Amino acid sequence: MPLPLEDLLVLDLTQMAAGPYATMLLADAGANVIKIERPRVGDPSRGLPPFHIAADGRKTAAGILRMGRGKRGLALDVANPTGKAVFLELAAKADVVWENFVPGTMERLGLGYDRLREVNPRLIYCAISGFGREGSPERDRAALDLVAQAESGLMDITGDANGPPGVSGAVMGDLVAALYGVIGTLNAVLLRQQTGVGTVVDVSMADALLALNERAVLAHLLSGEPMVRGNLGHAGPYARFQAKDGYVVIAASIPTLWTRLCQAIGREDLVAQAPAPDPSGVWWRFGQVLQPHLTEWVAARSCDEVLAALRPHQVPAARVATVAEAVQSEHYRARHMLVEVDHPVAGRYRMVGSPIKMRGVAEPEGRTSPELGQHSGEVLSELLGYDAARLAALRAEGVVG
């Protein structure tokens, strides 16, 4: 089968993480994604460590290698009047424009949605920002992932009960906003099929993480009480435990799983001690009844011994893996979640693949991220019909890199 988005032309003005991750997912699905960067400067993530250093000394930033997969690179100065005119020509042919600048930046450049839809009423305009383009009094406030984690309440419920608020090890504000942005883009494509016109997809990182934190939010709105850090709201054993050689998680959060867990550790008597909610609504009195026994039982065993005892009883559990252990997992290998790609400078390397698997649709192989301006001539010739003389003039003017 063809890739599902093969007919979609995306102009990608995004930088750093949130936007580039989203447009990479679109490229994975077959979209023709043109990454547009300033000549000689490029995406700021090109200058941030860690770097891959080639044998000849040239370096490539991990941020570009992470999120540039499957795109073509066009170096174009859209702040220059000539460059702006070129971009408008491209926008007239595009399906989607993506940006993640501070709200108002594209309008100051004369390239806001109202201007772009004059040249292409079918254009879909997707923007990610800290607090959204419209409606919020925080619209102009600077924000990165960490700010969104803090604002959403997600940080307050992350970490150990007696510890400080925890920071996610992944840039959740960026990546979750990216996922909502992709969903919004696909919704807009379907809406355009019905109406014939495009629209604006406006995603806020703070909104995205509030949506991700929905369970704690709803629990508070219903009860008026805060969710306690270190307690995910499950009454049963749903926690991290220390074994002899590492940590395991045990997720026995419903009565049937709790019963199986007690059987697995040889303490079926514990089930009868707390079979139902107590008057305060706390299920099974887990902390008082089972947790001390479970903590002691796990501590006396290795991680492998714990998992071997729980697996026959179908109790969900896992060792807390390091990244080095995760990338050796047979599961991820079997699911093709680590793919090899070739880069013109970094050479051949492995990276995380797409988690979206579709029967009968081949996953793109070997596609990597572009060098700054790597496909400028190719893109402008293919999409706009520019000849060699026109391209040379644009390069001489510094408009195209």
C-alpha positions in Angstrom: 0.0 0.0 0.0 1.1 3.6 -0.4 2.1 5.6 2.6 -1.0 7.4 3.9 0.2 11.0 3.6 2.1 10.8 0.3 0.1 13.6 -1.2 0.6 16.0 1.7 3.1 18.9 1.2 4.3 20.4 4.5 6.3 23.5 4.9 8.1 23.1 8.3 9.4 26.3 9.9 9.6 24.7 13.3 12.7 24.4 15.5 14.1 22.7 18.6 11.7 19.9 19.7 7.9 20.3 19.7 7.4 21.2 16.0 10.2 19.1 14.5 9.0 16.0 16.3 5.5 16.5 14.9 6.6 17.1 11.4 8.9 14.0 11.6 5.9 11.9 12.4 4.1 13.3 9.3 7.2 12.5 7.2 7.2 9.0 8.6 3.6 8.7 7.2 4.8 9.7 3.8 4.3 13.5 3.8 6.7 15.6 1.7 8.1 17.7 4.6 10.4 20.6 3.6 12.4 21.8 6.7 13.0 25.6 6.2 15.8 27.2 8.1 17.7 30.4 8.0 20.8 30.3 5.8 24.1 30.0 7.7 22.3 29.7 11.0 19.7 27.0 10.8 17.6 25.5 13.6 19.1 26.5 17.0 19.3 22.8 17.9 22.1 22.5 15.4 24.3 24.3 17.8 23.4 22.4 21.0 25.2 19.3 22.4 25.6 16.4 22.4 27.3 16.2 19.0 28.5 13.4 16.7 32.0 14.3 15.6 33.0 12.8 12.2 36.5 11.7 11.3 37.1 14.9 9.4 36.0 17.0 12.4 32.6 18.0 11.2 29.9 17.8 13.9 26.2 17.1 13.8 23.9 17.9 16.7 21.8 15.1 18.2 18.8 17.3 18.1 18.8 17.4 14.3 19.6 13.7 14.1 16.6 12.9 16.5 13.9 14.9 14.7 14.9 15.5 11.1 14.2 12.0 9.8 12.6 11.9 6.3 12.6 15.7 5.6 14.3 17.7 2.9 16.3 20.8 3.9 15.7 24.2 2.4 17.8 27.2 3.6 15.6 30.3 3.0 15.7 33.7 4.7 11.9 34.4 5.1 12.7 37.8 6.8 14.2 39.0 3.5 11.6 40.5 1.1 12.8 38.2 -1.7 12.8 35.2 0.6 9.3 36.1 1.8 8.1 36.2 -1.8 9.6 32.7 -2.4 7.9 31.4 0.7 4.6 32.7 -0.5 5.1 30.9 -3.7 5.7 27.7 -1.8 2.7 28.3 0.5 0.5 28.7 -2.6 1.3 25.0 -3.4 1.5 23.6 0.2 -1.1 21.7 2.2 0.2 22.6 5.6 2.5 25.1 7.2 3.9 24.4 10.7 5.6 26.8 13.1 6.4 27.0 16.8 7.5 30.6 17.2 6.3 33.0 19.9 2.8 34.0 18.9 2.9 37.1 16.6 6.3 36.3 15.0 4.8 35.1 11.7 2.5 38.2 11.6 5.5 40.5 12.1 7.2 38.8 9.2 4.1 39.4 7.0 3.5 35.6 6.9 0.7 35.1 9.4 -2.3 32.8 8.6 -4.4 35.7 7.2 -1.7 36.5 4.7 -1.1 32.9 3.7 -4.7 32.1 3.2 -4.9 34.9 0.6 -2.5 32.9 -1.6 -4.0 29.5 -0.6 -7.4 29.3 1.0 -6.9 25.5 1.4 -3.9 25.9 3.6 -3.8 24.4 7.1 -1.7 26.4 9.6 -0.5 24.5 12.6 1.2 26.4 15.5 2.6 25.1 18.8 3.4 27.6 21.6 3.6 27.7 25.3 0.2 29.1 26.0 -1.5 29.2 22.6 -2.1 31.8 20.0 -5.6 32.9 21.1 -7.5 33.5 24.3 -4.9 33.3 27.0 -3.6 36.3 29.0 -0.3 34.3 29.0 -0.1 34.4 25.1 3.2 36.3 24.9 4.9 34.6 27.8 8.1 32.6 27.0 7.8 28.9 27.7 9.7 25.7 27.2 8.9 22.1 28.2 9.8 22.6 31.9 7.4 25.6 32.2 4.6 23.5 30.8 5.3 20.6 33.2 5.2 23.1 36.2 2.1 25.0 35.1 0.0 21.9 34.4 0.3 20.4 37.9 2.0 17.3 36.4 5.2 18.1 38.1 3.5 18.3 41.5 2.2 14.8 41.4 5.5 13.3 40.0 8.1 11.8 42.3 8.2 10.2 45.8 5.7 11.2 48.4 8.3 12.8 50.7 10.5 14.3 47.9 10.3 17.4 45.8 8.2 17.8 42.7 9.7 15.6 39.9 10.8 16.5 36.4 10.0 14.0 33.6 13.0 12.4 32.0 11.5 13.2 28.6 10.5 16.6 27.3 6.8 15.9 27.8 5.6 19.4 27.1 7.2 19.3 23.7 6.4 15.7 22.7 2.8 15.6 23.9 2.0 19.0 22.2 3.5 17.5 19.1 1.2 14.5 19.2 -1.8 16.7 19.7 -0.6 18.9 16.8 -0.4 15.9 14.5 -3.9 14.8 15.5 -5.1 18.4 14.9 -3.5 18.5 11.5 -5.1 15.2 10.4 -8.5 16.5 11.7 -8.0 19.6 9.7 -7.2 17.6 6.5 -10.4 15.7 6.9 -12.3 18.9 7.6 -10.9 20.4 4.5 -12.2 17.5 2.5 -15.7 18.5 3.7 -15.4 22.3 3.4 -12.7 22.9 0.8 -10.9 25.4 3.0 -8.1 25.2 5.6 -8.0 26.4 9.2 -5.6 27.1 12.1 -4.6 24.3 14.5 -3.6 26.1 17.7 -1.8 23.9 20.3 -0.5 25.1 23.7 2.1 23.1 25.5 0.5 24.0 28.8 -2.9 22.8 27.6 -1.3 19.5 26.3 0.1 18.6 29.7 -3.1 19.6 31.5 -4.9 17.2 29.2 -2.2 14.5 30.0 -2.8 15.2 33.7 -6.5 14.7 33.4 -6.8 12.0 36.1 -5.4 14.2 38.9 -7.4 17.2 37.7 -10.7 15.3 37.6 -9.9 13.7 41.0 -9.4 17.2 42.5 -12.5 18.6 40.8 -14.7 15.8 42.1 -13.3 15.6 45.6 -11.7 19.0 46.3 -8.6 17.1 47.5 -5.2 17.1 45.9 -3.7 13.9 44.6 -0.7 13.0 46.8 2.7 12.8 45.2 3.8 9.3 44.9 0.2 8.0 44.9 -1.1 7.5 41.4 -4.6 7.3 42.7 -4.7 3.5 42.7 -5.8 1.8 45.9 -4.0 -1.5 45.1 -0.3 -2.2 44.7 0.7 0.1 41.9 4.2 1.2 42.7 8.0 0.8 42.5 9.8 -1.7 44.8 13.5 -2.3 45.5 14.9 -5.7 44.9 18.4 -7.0 45.6 19.8 -5.9 42.3 17.5 -3.1 41.1 14.0 -1.9 41.0 10.8 -3.5 39.8 7.3 -2.0 39.3 4.2 -4.0 40.2 0.9 -2.9 38.8 -1.9 -4.8 40.7 -4.4 -2.0 40.8 -7.7 -3.9 40.7 -9.1 -6.6 43.0 -8.5 -9.6 40.7 -4.9 -8.6 40.2 -4.4 -8.0 43.9 -5.7 -11.5 44.6 -3.3 -13.0 42.1 -0.4 -11.0 43.6 -1.2 -12.4 47.1 -1.3 -15.9 45.7 2.0 -15.3 43.9 3.8 -14.3 47.1 2.2 -17.0 49.2 0.1 -14.7 51.3 -3.5 -15.4 50.3 -4.5 -14.6 53.8 -3.9 -10.9 53.1 -6.8 -10.8 50.7 -9.3 -11.4 53.5 -7.8 -8.7 55.7 -8.9 -5.9 53.4 -11.4 -7.1 50.9 -13.4 -3.9 50.3 -13.3 -0.1 50.7 -13.1 1.1 54.2 -15.5 4.0 55.3 -13.1 6.6 54.0 -13.3 5.1 50.5 -9.7 3.8 50.5 -9.7 0.4 48.8 -8.1 -2.6 50.4 -6.0 -0.6 53.0 -3.0 -1.4 50.8 -0.6 0.7 52.8 -1.5 -0.9 56.1 -2.1 -4.5 54.9 -0.1 -5.5 51.9 2.6 -3.0 51.2 4.9 -3.9 54.2 4.7 -7.6 53.3 5.2 -6.9 49.6 8.2 -4.6 50.2 9.9 -7.2 52.4 9.1 -10.0 49.9 10.6 -8.1 46.9 13.7 -7.0 48.9 14.7 -10.6 49.6 14.8 -11.4 45.9 16.5 -10.4 42.7 14.5 -8.6 40.0 14.5 -11.8 37.8 13.2 -13.9 40.8 10.4 -11.4 41.4 9.3 -11.4 37.8 9.5 -15.2 37.6 7.2 -15.6 40.6 4.6 -13.1 39.3 4.5 -14.0 35.6 2.7 -17.4 36.0 -0.1 -15.5 37.9 -0.4 -12.9 35.2 0.5 -10.0 37.5 1.7 -7.0 35.5 5.3 -6.3 36.5 8.6 -5.2 35.0 12.2 -4.4 35.9 13.0 -0.7 35.8 15.3 -0.8 32.8 18.2 1.5 32.0 18.3 3.0 28.6 21.2 0.7 27.7 19.0 -2.3 28.8 15.9 -1.0 26.9 17.7 -0.8 23.6 18.7 -4.4 23.9 15.1 -5.5 24.5 13.9 -8.3 22.2 10.5 -6.6 22.2 11.8 -3.4 20.7 13.9 -5.3 18.1 10.9 -7.4 17.1 8.7 -4.3 16.8 11.3 -2.5 14.6 11.6 0.3 17.1 15.3 0.8 16.5 16.1 1.7 12.9 19.3 2.3 11.1 19.7 5.4 9.0 22.5 7.0 7.0 23.5 10.6 7.4 25.9 12.5 5.0 28.1 13.5 8.0 27.3 11.3 10.9 27.3 8.2 8.8 25.2 5.1 9.8 23.5 5.2 13.2 20.5 3.8 15.0 17.6 5.8 16.3 14.1 5.3 17.6 11.6 4.3 14.9 7.9 5.0 14.5 5.6 3.4 17.1 2.7 3.5 14.5 2.5 0.1 12.7 0.0 -0.3 9.9 -0.7 -3.7 8.3 0.3 -3.7 4.7 2.1 -0.3 4.9 5.9 -0.5 4.7 7.8 1.6 7.2 10.3 4.1 5.5 13.8 2.8 5.6 17.1 4.6 5.8 15.8 8.2 5.7 17.7 10.6 7.8 17.8 14.3 8.6 19.0 16.9 6.1 22.1 19.1 6.4 21.4 22.8 6.4 20.1 23.7 3.0 21.0 20.2 1.6 18.0 20.2 -0.8 17.5 23.9 -1.5 18.1 23.7 -5.2 16.1 20.4 -5.6 13.1 21.8 -3.7 12.9 25.1 -5.5 13.4 23.5 -8.9 10.9 20.8 -8.3 8.1 22.8 -6.7 8.6 26.3 -8.3 10.4 25.5 -11.5 13.5 27.7 -10.7 16.3 27.3 -13.1 20.0 27.3 -12.3 20.4 31.1 -13.0 17.5 31.9 -10.7 19.0 29.7 -7.9 22.4 31.2 -8.4 21.0 34.7 -8.0 19.1 33.8 -4.8 22.3 32.3 -3.4 24.3 35.4 -4.3 21.8 37.6 -2.5 22.0 35.4 0.6 18.3 34.5 0.4 18.9 30.8 -0.2 21.7 28.7 1.3 
